[in-house]
Amino acid sequence: MPVLPIEPRPFFANKDRAFWNLQMAGWGGAFLLRAITAYANGQSWDFVVILLIQAVTGFSLSLILSVIYRQLINRRALVTWGTTALSLAIAAGVHAFIDGWVLDLARPRGGESGFLRLFMGIYFYDLTVLGAWSALYYAINYFLQVEEQADRLERLEAQATSAQLAMLRYQLNPHFLFNTLNSISTLVLLKQTVPANAMLTRLSSFLRHTLVSEPGGKVTVAQEVETLKLYLDIERMRFEDRLQTEFRVDEYAARACIPSMLLQPLVENAIKYGVTPQEEGAMISLVAQVVGSRLRVTVSDTGPGVRTGGSDGLGAAIPGRGRYTSTGVGLANIRDRLAQAYGDEHRFEIRSPDSGGFTVLIELPYEGASEPEAEGRRAPQPISHSSSQPSSPKAVEGVGQPQQAG
């Protein structure tokens, strides 16, 4: 997976242009400030020419220093700072010599000792100016490097998270296909070609629907419910009136975005461990509502339940008294996907009272569908639907039960 390009701050999008802009603004501003100060102190206009020569000298020496610093900035600290100090001392000496020479020509003081005193007085001033310029140069470049590294790290983390989400999503497809194809295989062995063909047709519709969304993308709750209904159409061919469903989705909850294929493993688990073990079947309920600024989704069934335990919030692999238990792929997959997508901002709980039944509660920050997503679709209406009717005139008898835990 390629790394996305780095996007620097607008001013530094073109580093060369930014450097020259800062150079002109910095040295031009320093010259202007000193010229105003000299005029306020009653200096003649000849002195402004001297200040201009000093500014041009500093500007030129800073260009030479920038070339040296560019070669030093990524070297070892001892080499960088040692060479920087030496270069700065030499540049300040050259600057002070030129400034002193120009001042000595303009206002001759006579004698070598006068020039040396003038040189020493100017040297520390020029050293301060060039030192401040050097500090600013390193500060800006280190800031840009840190920003680029932080940007690169953020993008790599985002891509790693996207890849992890895609991997978890892809894990669901063979998990679901194993169970469905096992049922179709049994139908073929029993020579029940009509229900087998119907199940294959609905399976293809379900898979086509899931291909529309990206593996790491998000869909609205309404779209997720549509996908669940396609899946339930397949399962009703096996269970007929043993499989009863109820959907209660508020209008605002229907617009909320969630990771695609988040709820299908929960319904699959409910069918496997709620409907399958009981002759009378079970009712599977899905409730989605907005509570404050959060979306709460609850998937529950009236099956025998499981014994819960452990610190991970998953069903413990401890057989209960006459109660179906499993840890499986589904719940762990959902927990990992939520952790990858929301970190500590999500809530994932399972509940299985002694009286039976099993409930999974998911709570996420509310995230409404964007305008482009909602464009071209009807405004979502509250979904309230109960069904216990089969999707085919005859339930499939003798279908082997899936062997893989949810």
N, C-alpha and C positions, 0 to 999 in steps of 0.2 A: 504494500500500500504506500503510494508516494506521499511525501511530506508536503503539506500545503505551504505555499510561499509566505515568507515573512512580510508583514505589512508595517513598515516603520511609521513613526509619527509624521504628520503632513509636512512640518517644517524641515524634517531631516529625510524626506523621501529621496531627495537628491543631495547627497552629502557634500559634493564639491560646491554646489551652489550655496548650500547653507554655510559652508566654511567661508566662502568669499563674502557673503552677506555679513557674517559676524565680524570678519576682518575689517571690512569697510566701516561698519557701524562702530566697532570698538575703537579703532585708531582714529577715525574721523571724529568721534565724540570726545576722545581725550584731547585731540588738538583744539577742537572748538572750546572746550572747557578752559584749557590753559590760555587760549587767546583772549577769551572774555575776562579771565582773571588778570592777565597782563594789561589789558586796556583799562580795567577798573583801577589798577595800581599806577596808572599814568605812564606806562611803557610806550616807547615810540613804535611806529609801524615796522621799523627794521627788526625789532625783536620778534614780531609775528613771523617773519621769514625764518628766523632761527628756530622757532617752535615748529614750523612746517618741516624744516630739514630734520629735526629730531623725530617728528612723527613718521616721516618717510623712512628714516633709518630703523626705527623700531618695527615698522611694518615689514621692511625687507628682512630684518634679522628673524622676525617671528616666522616668516615663510621658510627660512632655512631650518629653524628649530622644528617646524611642523614635519619636514621631511625626515629629520633625525628621530623625532618622537614616534612617527608612524612605524619606523623599523624597530623601535624599542618596546612598544606597548604590549606585545604578546610574548616577550622574553621573560626569563627568570627575574624575580623581584630585585635581586642584588645587581644584576646587569642593568636592568631598567633604571633604577633610581641612582645608581652610581654614575652611569653615563649621562643621565639627565642632569645631575648636579654639576658635572664637569662641563657639559655643553652650555648650561645656563650661566655658569661663572665666566666662560670665555665670551659668550654673546654679550653679557652685561659689560665686560671689559671693553669689547669693541665699540659698543654703544656709547659708553662713557668717554672713550678716547675721541670718537667723532664729535660728540656733543661738546666736550671740553675744547677741542681744536677749533670748532666753529665759534664758540664763545670767546676764545682767546684771540681769534682774528677780529671779531667784532668789537671786543673791549680789551685790547692788549693790556696786560698787567706787568709785563716785563719780568725776565728771569725764569729759570727752569723751575724753581721751587714754587712759584705762583701757579704754574700749570699743574704741578703734581698735587697741590692742595685742591685746585679746581677739579682735577680728575677724581680724586678720592671722594670729594663731596658729591659729585654727580654719580659715581659708581654705585653707591648704595641705593640711590633713587632709581636708577635704571634697573638694578638687580631686583628691586621690589616690583617694578612694573612688569618686567619680563617673567618674574617668578609668579605673579598673579596670572599672567597670560598662560603660562605653562600649566598652572594648577587648573585653570578653567578648561584648557585643551584636554587634559587627562580626564577631568571630571565628566565632560560631555561625552568623550569617547567611551569611557567605562560605563556611563549611563546607557548609551546606545547598545553596548555589548550585553549588559544585563537585561535590557528590554528585549533584545533579540533572543537571548537564551530563554527568558521567561515565556516569550511568545512561542518559541519552538517547543518548549516543554509542555506548555498548555495545549498546543495542537497535537503533540504526540500523545499526551494523556487522553485527549478527546478521541483520537483515532484508536487508541488502545481500548477505550471504553466502548466505542462503536464496534470494534472487532469482537470484543467480549460479548456484547449484546447480540451481535449477529450469530456468534457461535452458540449462545444459549438458545436463540430462536431456532437455528437449524437443528438443534438437538430435539426439538419437539416433533419435527416432521417424521423421522424414522420411528419415534416413540408412538405417535398416533397411527402411522401407516402399518406398523406391526400388528396392532390390535385389529384394525379394519381389514387388512388383507388376510389375517388369520380367519376372520369370519367369512370372507368371500371364498377362501379356499375350502372351507367346510361346506359351504353351499354348493360349490362345484362338485365336490366329492359325493354329495347327496343328490346330485343331478337336479338341483333346484335352480335351473338356469334363469328363470324370469326374475326372482328376487335377487339373484347374483348380478344379473345385468342391471337391474334398477339400482343396486347398491354401488356398482361401479360408476354408473352415470352420476349419481349424487356425490360420490367421492371425487370425480373429476371436477364437478361444479365447485365443491368445497376447496379443492386445491387451486383451481383457477382464481377463486376469490382471494385466497391467501397470497397469491403471487402479485396481486395489485399493490400491496403495501411493501415497503422496504423492510428488510430484516431488522434494522435498528431504528425504524421509524415509529411514528405514533399514529393512532387512529382515534376517532371519536368513540365514545361509549356506544352510540347508536350503531356505528359500523361494526363494532365488536359484537354487539348483540345479533346483527344480521349474520355474521360469520358463525356464531353459536347456533343459530337456527338451522343453518345449512348442515352443521355437524349433527345436530339433534335429529334431523331428517334421516340421516344414515342410521343412527342408533335406534330410532323408533321401529325400524324394520326388524330389529332383533327382539325388542322388548314389548312392542305394541302398547297396551294399556298399563303395563307395569311401570312404564316411564311417564311420569307426570312432571310438567314444568310450569313455573310461574315467574314472570318477569315484571318487576316494578321499577321503572326508571323515570326519575323526575325530568322535567323539561331541561333544566339547566345542567343536570348531570349528563343528559344525552349529548350535550355539546362539549363536554369535558374530553380532553385528550389523555390517552393512556398508551403504554407500549403495546404494539400489535401482538395478537395471540397471547395476551396475558391471562385471560379468563378461561380459554378453552381447556387447559390442563386441569383447572379446578372442576369444571363440569365433567370432564373425563374421569377424574378421581371419584366424583360423586356417583357417577354411573357404575363404575367398577366396584366400589366398596359400599355404596348405598343401595343401588337398585339390584345388582347381580345377586348378592347373598340372600335376598328375601323373595319368597314366592309371590308376595303381594306387591313387590316393587317398592318404590319410594317417590316422594315428591322432591324435586330440585327447585330451589328458589334463588333468584338473583335480584338483589335490591341495590339500587344505586341512587345516592342522594348527595346533595351539597350541604355540608355542615360548616357554617362560617366561611372560611377561605379554603376549605379542604374538601376533596371528593372522597366519599366513603362508599365502598363496594363490598357487599356481603354475599357470599355464595354458601348456601346451606342445603342439607338434605335430611330426610327423616329415616335414614338407614340405621344400622346397628352402631355406627360410630367406631372410634378407635380409642385406645388408651394413649393419652398424651404424656410426655415427659421429656426431660432433657432441656438444656439451656438454649438450644437453637430454635425452639419454637416449632419443631416438626414432630410428627407422630413417632413415638418410640417403637422400636422393633421388639416389643414385648407382647406375646399373645395375651389377649384379654379373655375373660370367661365368655365364650360364645361370641366374641366380637372380632370382626375382621380388622387386621392391622397391617400397615406397610409404611415404609418411609419413601421408597421409590424415587422416580426422577422428577415428577411433576412439581411437588411442593418445593423441593430444593432448587429446582430451576427457577421458579417464580421468585423465591427469596433472593437468589443471586441476581436476577435481572433487576429487581427493585433496588437492591443495594448498589448496583452499578449505575442505575439511572438517577436515583434520588439520594443516595448516601443516607445520612441520619434523618432526612426529612420525611421518611415514610414510616408507616406502621403496618406490621404484618403479624396477625394473631390467628391461632386456631383454637377452637373450643369444641369439646366433646363431653357433654355432661353424662353422668352415670345412667340417666334415663334413656340415652341413645341420641342419635343424630350427630351431625358433624357440621361445623361452621368455620369458614375462613373469612376473616375480616381484613380488608386492605384499605388503608387511608393514605391519600397522596395530596400534595399541594394542587389546588385547582388550577388547571391550565386550559383556557378556552380555545376552540378551534380558530385559526387565523382566517382572515377574510378570503384569501385565495382558495383555502380548503373548503370554506362554506359556500363559495360562489358556485352557482349552477345546481345547488341542492335545495330541497325544501327545508324550511326551518324545522328542526327536530321537534316532534311532539312527544308528550309523555307516553312511555311504553308501559302498558299494563296488559299482560297477556298470560292466560293460563291454558294449558293444553294437556289432555291425557289421551287424545285420539291418535291412532296410528296413522302413519303416512302411506301405508299400503293396506290392501284389503285383508291380507293374511300375515300374521306374525311368523317369523322365521323360526322353525322348530329345529332343535338338535344342533344349533350352532355352537361350536366349541368356544369356550370362554377364553379371553385373552390371557396370555401367560406372563406378560410384563407388567410389573407394578407401576402405578401412577405416581 
